[in-house]
Amino acid sequence: VQLQASGGGLVQAEDSLRLSCAASGRDFSNYYMGWFRQAPGKQREFVAGIDWSGDSTYYTGSVKGRFTISRDNAKNTVYLQMNSLKPEDTAVYYCAADYGVRSVVSRDARVYDYWGQGTLVTVSS
């Protein structure tokens, strides 16, 4: 599976952005998908995750209520809708795919098998 993230850019605080992650290859619907981010000088952190069907979603606390993860298995694409952006959301955002057999989406970057190249989101105050 190859992942291509897009949609980043420079926005002002309280603006919105939608990130997309297009997957190539087969069996996209068999993967749990996650979005992670890494700010300068910080470790990569889990942002949001979604199960195979899209019925279950998970968020880190700082984005809950502002970000929404979704997927379209027919288009092999996962999305991250980001509203009410804050300067602290500034980071490189990565999508990732987990082919593991788990009961819930993992927040641990180490379990993800495939990663996109990242897309930069910069939020000015």
N, C-alpha and C positions, 0 to 999 in steps of 0.2 A: 504494500500500500504506500502510495506517495501522497503527501498532503501539501496543499498550497494555500497559505493564509493570505488574505487581502482585506482591505477596507480601513486600514489605519490612516492616521493623518494628524494634523494640527487643528485643535478646536479650542474653544473657550470653555471656561467652567459653566456648567449647567447645560451644555450642548449634548447632542446625541451622536453616536456612531454605531454602525452595524458592521461587525467583522464577519467574514465568511471563510470557510475552510473547505476547499474542494478536494475530494479524495479520488484517486485513480486506483484501478484494480478492482478485484472482485470482493464480494462479501462485506461490503461496507456496513450493511445492517447487522452484521455479527459483532461489531466492535462497540464497546463503550467509548465515548468520546469525551475529551476534556479540553478546557482552555486553562492555560497557565500564563503567568506573566512574570517578568523579571525587570525590576527597576535598577538603575545604575547603583552599583555597590551593594546590592541586596541579593538574597537567594531567590531562586525561582519559586513561585508560590502558586498553589491551586486557586483558581478563580471559580470555575463552574464545571459541572460534569453532567452527562446525560446517558441514560441506558439505551439498549438497543432500539426499543420502540419509541422512545421519547416520552414515555409515561412518567418516568422518574427523573427528577433533576436535583442537583445539589449545588450549593453556593457557599463560598466563604462569607463570613459574617459581614465584612465591610462592603460587599456589593449586593447583598440580599435586599430585594425591593427596588434596586436600580438596574440590575443586569438580568437578562433573560437568555438562557441557552435553549436552542431548538435544533431540530434536524429534519432534513427532507431526504429520506432514504432513496426515493426515486431519482433524486438529483445528486446523490452521493455527497451531500453538503451538510455541514453543521454551521450554525450561526451563533453569534453572541451580540445581542442587542444591548447597547450600553446607553443608559439615560442618566441625566443629572450628573454628568461627569465632573470629577473633582481633580485638582492638580495632583493629588496623591495617586490617582489612577494612571499617571504617566508611567509607561513601561513598554517593553517589547512583549507583545502577546503571541503566544504559541498555541497551536492546536496539537492535540495528541490523540492517538488511537491505542486502545487496550484490547487485545484479543483474549485476555485471560478469562477463565471461568470464575466469576465472582458473584456474590449475592448482591453487592452494591458497587456503585462506581467508586473507584479508589481516588483518594486525594494525594496519594504518594506518586510523585513523578517517576520513581524508579520502576514502577510496574508497567508503564506505558511502553509499547513496542515501537511505535512510529511517531515521528515529530515533523511538523511543518517548519518552515524556515523563519517564521516570526514576522510580525508586522508591528511597526512602531506607532504607538498612540501617545501623543503629547497634548496635555491639557494645560492651557495657560490660565492664570488667575485674573 
